[in-house]
Amino acid sequence: MAISRAQLLKELLPGLNALFGMEYKRYGEQHKEIYETESSDRSFEEETKLSGFGTAPVKAEGSAIAYDNAQEAWSTRYNHETIALGFSITEEAVEDNLYDSLSARYTKSLARAMAYTKQVKAASVLNNAFSGSYLGGDGVSLAGVNSSSSRVGHPTVGGGVNYNSPATAVDLNETSLEAAVIQIAAWTDERGLLIAAKPQKLVIPPALMFVADRLLKTEGRVGTADNDINALKQMGSIPGGSTVNNFLTDTNAWFICTDVPNGMKHFVRTSMNTSMDGDFDTGNVRYKARERYSFGWSDPLGMWGSSGSS
């Protein structure tokens, strides 16, 4: 008795979905090391950064209390993209009982394609951190570069500037990493109040993983004959250690995730969904995958970065 198309779809779909899920996760979800993930129920999300309040004054006895007004610093919009891809198995392949082996191989390839696309889009935010054509809500790039490709930092409502990149691009080493930790500690909010920001995790391309490991785990100072301790390790300056992102395109660029809230954001509008159906006209069996999401940043101080000196 020949198997019907409807029965074929019913038999194949659960196995293909399980295979897809395993391959999708096996490929890695490196974006989770960088982004805070939130769900969305709209076509886009918009987040507004508020200035907060200034320092609280002393209230003299019998005098009226002082009131302050919070201001909108800027807004960031996340436009969700629909990412979808599929494959089909011909009616002839189904007739020749090739659907089982073909569908398994195709499903794995589809899962890899979807996972790869997601990681490329996530890393693209960091890969364009120093680009004057990839600007955020405050009019400059993630690393504080304006449309003229000049380093200007991130302006505040109070007239100050926060810099989340070095004045001159530097490679990853002990001196540059210590300088970054110090620079992060000096950040203020929109009204000039210190926010006591701290580094959390080093994000690096594969080319820097051995350098990062030595800097964060060696007991003594790296590359010296002195008996000095490695202050970065002893003080726990980078408590989250390092994470390698294979999708960073610049082999010299390096980044530090900080504890500043509402920094790097990943919105999920529609989670990964797979489905399968038959095409009446061609007789082909089709399988597709689809999801909707966006990546970006609401507060650029959630990340510090250097493009490297070379």
Stockholm file with secondary structure:
# STOCKHOLM 1.0

chainA/1-310         MAISRAQLLKELLPGLNALFGMEYKRYGEQHKEIYETESSDRSFEEETKLSGFGTAPVKAEGSAIAYDNAQEAWSTRYNHETIALGFSITEEAVEDNLYDSLSARYTKSLARAMAYTKQVKAASVLNNAFSGSYLGGDGVSLAGVNSSSSRVGHPTVGGGVNYNSPATAVDLNETSLEAAVIQIAAWTDERGLLIAAKPQKLVIPPALMFVADRLLKTEGRVGTADNDINALKQMGSIPGGSTVNNFLTDTNAWFICTDVPNGMKHFVRTSMNTSMDGDFDTGNVRYKARERYSFGWSDPLGMWGSSGSS
#=GR chainA/1-310 SS CCCCHHHHHHHHHHHHHHHHHHHHHHTCCGGGGTCEEEECCSSEEEEEEECCCCCCCCCCTTCCCCCCCCCEEEEEEEECEEEEEEEEECHHHHHTTCHHHHHHHHHHHHHHHHHHHHHHHHHHHHHTTTCTTSCCTTSSCTTSBCTTSCBCCEECTTSCEECCSCSSCCCSSHHHHHHHHHHHHTCBCTTSCBCCCCEEEEEECGGGHHHHHHHHHCSBCTTCSSCCBCHHHHTTSSTTCEEECTTCSCTTCEEEEESCSSCEEEEEEEEEEEEEEECTTTCCEEEEEEEEEEEEESCGGGEEEECCCC
#=GC SS_cons         CCCCHHHHHHHHHHHHHHHHHHHHHHTCCGGGGTCEEEECCSSEEEEEEECCCCCCCCCCTTCCCCCCCCCEEEEEEEECEEEEEEEEECHHHHHTTCHHHHHHHHHHHHHHHHHHHHHHHHHHHHHTTTCTTSCCTTSSCTTSBCTTSCBCCEECTTSCEECCSCSSCCCSSHHHHHHHHHHHHTCBCTTSCBCCCCEEEEEECGGGHHHHHHHHHCSBCTTCSSCCBCHHHHTTSSTTCEEECTTCSCTTCEEEEESCSSCEEEEEEEEEEEEEEECTTTCCEEEEEEEEEEEEESCGGGEEEECCCC
//
